[in-house]
Amino acid sequence: MLRDRERKLISERTKAALAERKAEGLRLGRPTTTPEEIRHGIAELRESGLSWAKVAEAAEANGWNRPSTGTPYGRSGCQKIYASIVLDREANAATIRRQAA
């Protein structure tokens, strides 16, 4: 039917546009709510060679808690924050490469 074809065309255009934006280095998805100070601190701790458990312990000792609930991040929370930082770095590098070209 016509509406099914139209729905499929819209889906294809949307997916193509998102893939193009991602290839350009644009970060897609929900923005982070974690304060930059905490993000920087977690990255610094991990890059100093600490295990995820030690990073989580240090984050809790520093009083770095989730803004939404006030609870500690824990290992998996610290890992997700660090993964987000890595994605931000990659997006920034892609932007710089694109601007230099």
MOQUI-V571349 format. One record per backbone hydrogen bond with DSSP energy under -1.0 kcal/mol. CO is the residue of the C=O (numbers start at 0). NH is the residue of the N-H. E is the energy in kcal/mol with one decimal. If there is no record, write none. Layout:
((CO:NH:E) (CO:NH:E))
This chain:
((0:4:-1.9) (1:5:-2.5) (2:6:-2.5) (3:7:-2.2) (4:8:-2.5) (5:9:-2.5) (6:10:-2.2) (7:11:-2.5) (8:12:-2.5) (9:13:-2.5) (10:14:-2.7) (11:15:-2.4) (12:16:-2.4) (13:17:-2.5) (14:18:-2.4) (15:19:-2.2) (16:20:-2.3) (17:21:-2.5) (18:22:-2.3) (19:23:-1.5) (20:25:-2.2) (21:24:-1.4) (34:38:-2.2) (35:39:-2.9) (36:40:-2.2) (37:41:-2.7) (38:42:-2.2) (39:43:-2.5) (40:44:-2.4) (41:45:-2.5) (42:46:-2.7) (44:49:-1.4) (45:48:-1.7) (50:54:-2.4) (51:55:-2.5) (52:56:-2.3) (53:57:-2.6) (54:58:-2.5) (55:59:-2.3) (56:60:-2.6) (57:61:-2.0) (58:63:-2.7) (59:62:-1.3) (65:69:-2.7) (70:65:-3.2) (73:77:-2.1) (74:78:-2.4) (75:79:-2.3) (76:80:-2.2) (77:81:-2.5) (78:82:-2.5) (79:83:-2.1) (80:84:-1.9) (81:85:-2.4) (82:86:-2.2) (83:87:-2.3) (84:88:-2.4) (85:89:-2.4) (86:90:-2.5) (87:91:-2.6) (88:92:-2.3) (89:93:-2.3) (90:94:-2.1) (91:95:-2.2) (92:96:-2.5) (93:97:-2.5) (94:98:-2.3) (95:99:-1.9) (96:100:-1.3))
